[in-house]
Amino acid sequence: MPTARPPSVRLIHGDARHLDPIASGSVHLVVTSPPYPMIPQWDALFARLGATDYDAMHAVLADAWRECHRVLVPGGILAINIGDALRAGPHGFQLWPNHAETLVRAAAAGFVPLPYVLWKKPFNKPNAFLGSGFLPPNAYVTLDCEFILPFRKGRLRRLPPHDPARTESRFSRAERDRWFSQVWDDVRGAPQRSARGGRSGAFPPAIPERLVRMFSLVGDTVLDPFAGTGTTVWAAAALGRSAIGVEWDDATYRELTRSSRSGGPSPPEDARDARAPPRSPGGGSAGPRD
Ligand SMILES: C[S@@+](CC[C@H](N)C(=O)[O-])C[C@H]1O[C@@H](n2cnc3c(N)ncnc32)[C@H](O)[C@@H]1O
């Protein structure tokens, strides 16, 4: 029998570091993309959170990973989308390896790191690079991949045999083969529009859609503690999961509640087929994220 419980959406104007309104062990999956340390777009926000250098920015995020660990069920999954940064340091431009720092900090928060995905965005300008024309040796390799880092809380999640929600949530062989490969090169970035003015940092619906279907069951609860425009929340709800979104910035939260009243900014691409027989995933929205 299909699972009958209708999904609910809960939006919280709060801080990912203090998820007090969310009960311990009540969330099955976290899908999120935090503000990226050392990306200028997020400097002012990190400063408002008291963080002005790389370590302090990752300390802010680490507090959020600890809270995610608390609210997840045993065996629940945390999936973090993050990109590295290239920015001046004491000796000139250098890599700020946000993905590596996040792996270390989330593991320190108690999570088991799992194999990760390289999200290689189809690039409008494949030859774009930072450097000096065609002369070696001082050019930089282009940062055209982001990371999707999955973690588990403890051991594998245990489910009753023949759980109908699990059967209802199955994916196809084609989906499995594409989604569980280490490089995703078929998802374009999302168009950007922020309530604060400038870019929102939104990911395309295809990213949370895939992660929700890969790592949760119909009827589960999915959390995004850095909700932004709510892409995860709308994707999860459309796929028959209950969704919780937490957003700290006042203007972004106001925009999020407005889009909630209109049913979300746009339906996720795969939502139509959430309960239909599995099919191949669609690509992301048009327009680059970066
Ligand atoms: C990269 S954006 C998330 C974008 C989102 N995935 C989407 O598709 O719209 C990060 C969001 O986290 C929010 N944020 C930053 N610090 C926060 C905190 N401590 N608690 C909750 N939200 C926070 C920012 O205001 C921003 O909206």
The ligand as an SDF file (V2000), in Angstrom:
LIG
                    3D

 27 29  0  0  0  0  0  0  0  0999 V2000
   24.0800   29.1440   -0.5200 C   0  0  0  0  0  0  0  0  0  0  0  0
   22.6280   29.8400    0.1390 S   0  0  0  0  0  0  0  0  0  0  0  0
   21.4860   28.4960    0.0480 C   0  0  0  0  0  0  0  0  0  0  0  0
   20.7710   28.4680   -1.2370 C   0  0  0  0  0  0  0  0  0  0  0  0
   19.6910   27.3780   -1.3180 C   0  0  0  0  0  0  0  0  0  0  0  0
   20.2760   26.0630   -1.4730 N   0  0  0  0  0  0  0  0  0  0  0  0
   18.7810   27.6750   -2.4920 C   0  0  0  0  0  0  0  0  0  0  0  0
   18.6940   26.8630   -3.4180 O   0  0  0  0  0  0  0  0  0  0  0  0
   18.2110   28.7720   -2.5120 O   0  0  0  0  0  0  0  0  0  0  0  0
   22.9460   29.8920    1.8730 C   0  0  0  0  0  0  0  0  0  0  0  0
   21.7930   30.4590    2.6830 C   0  0  0  0  0  0  0  0  0  0  0  0
   22.0920   30.2620    4.0670 O   0  0  0  0  0  0  0  0  0  0  0  0
   21.6050   31.3780    4.7760 C   0  0  0  0  0  0  0  0  0  0  0  0
   22.3120   31.4020    6.0770 N   0  0  0  0  0  0  0  0  0  0  0  0
   23.5580   31.8570    6.3310 C   0  0  0  0  0  0  0  0  0  0  0  0
   23.8720   31.6610    7.6250 N   0  0  0  0  0  0  0  0  0  0  0  0
   22.8240   31.0400    8.1950 C   0  0  0  0  0  0  0  0  0  0  0  0
   22.5610   30.5250    9.4980 C   0  0  0  0  0  0  0  0  0  0  0  0
   23.4630   30.6520   10.4950 N   0  0  0  0  0  0  0  0  0  0  0  0
   21.3990   29.9180    9.7250 N   0  0  0  0  0  0  0  0  0  0  0  0
   20.4660   29.7810    8.7290 C   0  0  0  0  0  0  0  0  0  0  0  0
   20.6480   30.2650    7.4800 N   0  0  0  0  0  0  0  0  0  0  0  0
   21.8230   30.8750    7.2020 C   0  0  0  0  0  0  0  0  0  0  0  0
   21.9190   32.5390    3.8630 C   0  0  0  0  0  0  0  0  0  0  0  0
   21.1660   33.6890    4.1870 O   0  0  0  0  0  0  0  0  0  0  0  0
   21.5820   31.9470    2.5030 C   0  0  0  0  0  0  0  0  0  0  0  0
   20.2260   32.1800    2.1890 O   0  0  0  0  0  0  0  0  0  0  0  0
  1  2  1  0
  2  3  1  0
  2 10  1  0
  3  4  1  0
  4  5  1  0
  5  6  1  0
  5  7  1  0
  7  8  2  0
  7  9  1  0
 10 11  1  0
 11 12  1  0
 11 26  1  0
 12 13  1  0
 13 14  1  0
 13 24  1  0
 14 15  1  0
 14 23  1  0
 15 16  2  0
 16 17  1  0
 17 18  1  0
 17 23  2  0
 18 19  1  0
 18 20  2  0
 20 21  1  0
 21 22  2  0
 22 23  1  0
 24 25  1  0
 24 26  1  0
 26 27  1  0
M  CHG  2   2   1   9  -1
M  END
$$$$
